[in-house]
Amino acid sequence: MKNHTLNNRLRIAQVTGLHESVPPVNKSGLEQLVHYLIEGLIKRGHSVTLFGTGDSKTSAELVPVWPMATTRDPLGKILPDQTYTTWAVSEAYLQSERFDIIHNHTGWVSGHFAGLIDTPVVTTLHHPVPSPKGFFDQFPDEYLSYFKTFEDDHFKNNHLVAVSHSQTRHLVQPATVIHNGIPEEEWSTYSSKPGDYLAYLGYISGNKGVHEAILATLNTNETLKIAGGVDENDFRSIEYFNDKVKPYIDHEQIIYVGALDNNEKKEFLAGAKATLMPIQWDEPFGLVAIESMSCGTPVIALNKGALPEIVESGISGYIVDSISEMTQAINNINAINREHVRQRYLNEFTAKKMIDAYEQEYKRLISRKVGLL
């Protein structure tokens, strides 16, 4: 068993899945947040090791578990994603004595093996929680003791972080809430004057509500620009685009601009009157919302998932309950002060605030391990 000591300079392992590099290529999401976290921790003097893909560009010590992101590697399609994820996590656990703490970004399942090692594990739940509270209602009482024994023995060394309070509603185990954040020095494309269009940014899929954004816009005199890619490997995504999006594209009121790189995305959001997020599911966070707010662009979102705790309705945008309410909010968007939108981001959703919270959580768990708490 390793002798843990609490020092100001922590030895931290960051573990990601292997389907994408850190940072990702021309997109946001989990790996981009991990990149922000790693670089921020290193600037604070911590020693960070990344278990990920060989094509990651990082200041951390890199342990390449696979040569490149499996999404861009023809050989990466041979095995299921979960197999590659297991390799990354198991490699980090095998080297666990090198670290004061291991931060797992690969999801719920990997955390169940944290009880096999002595080093504390933090698991951030970036994705929807697969086992909501109602899950256990399906089983007779005599089965519940097995679940409890398993959780007590295997999950006791795994400490959950939820990315929103909304996400914790589905959890059985306690979790610390740490909101995602993006660096203000990188997201400084603030515009005090709105452009002449509404923005939709994200994957083209039904749960993101692209069709609903179109419907809300058609009842106004505004133009909607849609930015985002269609997953060519997902038949449902292609079908959704062809049936629910493409028929409305007239290149005048409804314009499709395709996928954007990171720099184009910032200019796109900064130039918009508002960003529409009529999501159709309980999204755990909603990174586009804080990206938009960092540019001073208000967000109009349906009242689902974490968006009500991100967007302060009437201050940094509007939270609405229907598409007709979204249309009304579009017509009232000039009532929102873009400086207040930017300030909401600066107060609550910077990378600094996120890194502060994780650093505090690491130290709390290590202190508890060495008996200081």
Beta strands, then each sheet from edge to edge (+ up, - down):
strand 1: 11-15
strand 2: 47-53
strand 3: 61-66
strand 4: 101-104
strand 5: 121-125
strand 6: 158-162
strand 7: 175-177
strand 8: 198-201
strand 9: 224-227
strand 10: 254-258
strand 11: 274-277
strand 12: 299-302
strand 13: 317-320
sheet 1: 3+ 2+ 1+ 4+ 5+ 6+ 7+
sheet 2: 10+ 9+ 8+ 11+ 12+ 13+
end
